[in-house]
């Protein structure tokens, strides 16, 4: 059993999410102490519990310590099962953070899965659902026959109640292999490795600016989009930022932007270069400020010259167990923590050298 220190480096929930994914895949059990010790309110939060409970069901796992606020957890998984999965967080807890833990195992489950999640779609300290769908999922498509995400309803803080549906059709099923190592070798030899080294040519900027219906009269989503577009027009590429207003349980707004690149006038579908950023509305925060923050973050990533943004880097680390490398301008504590967790399951598998993250 692997023993983890939940206070290591970033000391947040990333340790739990990554460990759950890798443990479910490899069937290597783990225990963790000092969960989220680096946070104001330590211990397991709702979104962690729902990820744990979902994987307990899908992996027929034995679990100890799965309680709100728990500082320790033991997780012993068995076979991964796909199918119809419903996750109702019940609050504005992030749906994408739950997906971060459960999606990787389900991509290699015994059958297709349809995951229906209710909770927050656009929340603080979590990637927005549009980022997940437009920046991260394109990187994961090569590992499965099909993966799609659809936002049925947005969920803002504090009530949440957003609705997201993810459909996954596995390419390789763990049950068809004698061991995870055999599956790992099969993927490494047949699926293109992650290879994000150069940006290429910027060809388009896209985005979605959204708000609850009660903010439509103040044109909140429009103002977010217009501010972002004005700052990004200097790149002289097509800019398409969709504006939408939604019927939601709580008032809220946000904007997600992504920059799309090509190499030799073609977009590499196996290793697409897509940089993302976002901004989140808050009470008293001008809409123009939200749009400006998202645009400036995207500008920073564009100007960096690297093909993986700070958040994509976090998310790609666990997938390096199948081989590959990528460059990112900013290596966050989240990212370094992820590398550490992966290397507990796969000894010295991943290395950070300057701005390059690679697998051995």
N, C-alpha and C positions, 0 to 999 in steps of 0.2 A: 504493500500500500504506500502510495506517495503521500508525504506529509508536507503541507504548505503553510507558510506564515502569511496570514491575510493582511498583515500590516506592512508587507514588503513594498518598497518603492512607493508607487502611487497609493497603495493601501486602500483601494476602493473595491467596488463590485466587479471590476474587470477580471480579477483573479478567479472569482466564482464562476463567471460566465464562460471563460475560456477553459477552465478546469472541467466544468460540466460537459462541454462539447468534446474535449479530447478523451475524457474518461469514458463517455458513452460510446465513442468510436473504438477505442482500444480495449475496452473492458478492463482497464487498469483502475482499481478503486483509488480514491483519495480521501484524505481528511484535511481539514483546514481549521486553524485556530486564529483568534484575533481578527475576525471578519470585519472589514471596513473600519479598522481601528483608527485610520487616519481621518475619519469623518466626524462631524459634530455629533451626529447620532449614529454611533457604531452599530454593527449587527446587520442581519438580513432585513431587507426592505421588501415591500410587496412584489415588485417585479422580479426579484430574485426568487421569492417563494413560488411564484407561478411558473417560472422556468424550471425550478426543481421539481415541482409537482407534476408538470407536464412530462418531464423526462423520467420521473419515477414510473408513470403510467406507460410511456412508450418503450422504456427499457426494462420494465419489471424490476426496478432497482430497489435495493434495501437502503434506507436513509435514516440517519439519526441527526437530530438537531434542526429540522426544518420548521422553525417557528419564528414569528416576527421578533426581530431584535436579537436573535441567537448569535453568539459570537463564535460558535463552532459548528462544523458540519462534517458528517461522514457519508460518502456516496459510493455504493457498490452496484454497478450496472450489470445487466445481462444482455439479452438480444434486443436489437433495435426494431421496433415495429412502426410502420407507417399507418396511414388511414385518415379518417376524419378526426380532426383535433380541434377542440374548442378551448380557448383561453380567455376567461373573463377576469381581468385584473380588478375591475370594480371601482377604480379610481383613475386619475390621470397618469398613473404609472406607465412608463414608456413601453409601447408595443415593440419598438425596434430593439430595445435592450433585451426583451424576452427572446426575440428572434435571433439575436446575436448568440444566445446560448443553445437554442434548440434546432436552428436551421441546418447547421453542419451535419449533425447525426442523421437528420431526416433525409438529407440528400443521398445518403447511402443506406436507407432503410429497405425493408423487404418488399415494399410496394409504394405506389403513388400516395401522396399526402395532400390533403387540403386543410390548411391551418386557418381558422377563423379567430381573430383576436379582437377583444374589446378593451379599450383603455385610452391612453394618450397617444396622439399621433405627432404632436409638435410640442415638445417639452424641453425645459432647461436641462443642460448637461446630458443630452441624448441626441443622436442624429435624427433629424426629421424623417418622416416616412418617405418624402419625395427624394431625399438624399439616398436613402436605402435603396429605393427603386431605380433611380436614374444614374447613380454613381457606383454603388457597390454591386448590385445584382448583375450588371453587365460583365463584371469580372468573374462571376461565379457560374455563368451559363455553360462554360466549357466542361464543368464537372458533372453536369446532369443533362438528361434529354430535354428537359424543359423546366423553367422556373419563371413564374409571373407573380406580380404583386398588384393588388388593386385596393385603392382606398374608397370605401363605400361612404364613410362619414368621418369627418375630422373630430378629434377630441382635444380640447384645450383644458388647461388647468383652471379650476380645481376638480371639476366633475368628470372630465374625460369623456368616456362613453363613445369614443371614436370606434370605427369598425374597419378592420383591415383583413383582406383574404389573400393568402399566399398558396399557390399551387406548385407542387414539386413532383417531377417525374424522374426517378433515379436513372442514371446511365449504368452504374455498377452498384450491385447490392452486396453488402457485407456478408450476407448469409451464403452467397455463392462462392466464398473463399474460405480456405482453411484457417486463415488468421488475418488480422488487420495488416500485418506486414506484407502479406501476399497481395492484398488489395492495394496497399500503398505502392508496391512495386509495379502493379498493373497500371495504375493511374500515372505514375511517373514515366512509364514507357510509352503510353498511348495518348495521353492528354497533354497539350502544349503547356509548358511550364509558364508560371508568371514571369513576364519579361518586360518590365517597365523601367527603361533606362533614359530615354530621351522623350521630350514633349512632342516633337514634330511641328506641324503647322496648325495654328489655330484657325478653325473653319467656321465655327458657330458658337454662340452663347445662347443658352436656353434657360428657362426658369418658370416657376409658378409662384405668384404672390396671392395669398389667401387671407380671408378674414371671416369672422362670423357675420351673419346677416344683419345683426343690429348695428354693425359698423359701416354698412353699405352707403348710408346717406352721407357719411363723412368721407367717402371715397378712400378709405384706409388702404385697401389692397392696391388701388390704382396709384396712390401716392408712393407707396413702397416701390412699386414697379417702375414708375417714372423716374424716381431718384436713382435707382440702380442703373437703369438704362442710360441716363444722362452721363453717369460716371464711366460706363463701359463702352460708350460709342467710339472712344478714341482708338479702339482696336480695329475699326473698319471691317467688321464681319457682321453677318446677319444676327440680330438679337431678337429673340422671341420669348417674351415673358408673359405667360398666361395669367389672367386675373380671374379670380373666382371668389364667390361668397357662398358660405355654407350655413345650413341650419344646424346649430350645435347646442350642446347643453350649457356651455360656458362661453363668455366673451373672450375673443382672442384673435391673434393674427400672426403671420409669419411670411417669410419668403425664402425660397431655396433657389440657388443659381448653379449652373454647371456649364463648363467650357469644354467643347468637343474638338479634338485634334485629329489630323490625318497625317499619314506618311506616304509620300509618293502619290498624293491625291486619292488615297484610299484609307478608310477607317479599318484598322485591324480588329476584327470581331473577336479574336482570341485574347488579345491584349489591348483593349480599347483604352486610349488615353482620355480620361474624363476627369477634370478637376471640379470639385464642388465646394460650396460655401452656403451659409444660411444666416438669417437674422430672425429674432423672435420678438414679437410685440409684448409690451408690458404696460400696465396702467400708468398713464402720465408720460409715456415715452412717445415722442413724435413719430409718425409714420415715416417721415423722411429720414429720421435717424436709423430706423430699422432697415430701410432700403440701402442707406449709405454703408452701414456696418457689413451687410452681406456683400455689397459690391467691393468694398475695400479689402475684405478677406479674400475674395476671388482674385482681385488684382494682385495681391501679395503672392498667391499661389501661381498665377500666370507669370509674374515677373521672376519667380524663383528659378525657372528653367527646368524644374523637376516634374516628372509625370504622375506623381502620387501626392495628393494633398495630405495634410496632417492627420485627418480622420480616416482616410482610406488606408493609410499606412497602418493604423491600429488594427483595422479590420482584416487586412491581408495577411498579417503575421501568421495566424494559425494555418493558413492554406499553404504556407511554404513547406509544410511537412511533405508535400508532394513534389517539391522542387521549385526553384525559381529565385528571382531577385528583383528588387525594385529600389528606386531612388526617391527620397523625399527630403525637402528642404528642412522641415522641422520634425525631429524625432521626439515625440511627446513622452511624458512619464507613463501614460497609458500604453504606448507602443513598447517602451522598454520593459514594462511589467508583463506585457503579453509575451515578449521574447523569453523572459525569465520563466514564465509558466510553461510554455512550449518546451523549453529545454529541461524542465523537470520530467516531462513525459518522454522526450526524445533527447537523450544526452548530447549537449553541445551541437544540436542540429542547426540552430540559427545564429548568425553573427551580425553584429552591427559594426560597421567600419566607416567612419566619417558619415556620409549621408546615404550609404548603401546598406541595405538589409538583404542578406542572402542566406540560402540554405546549403548545407554540405551534403 
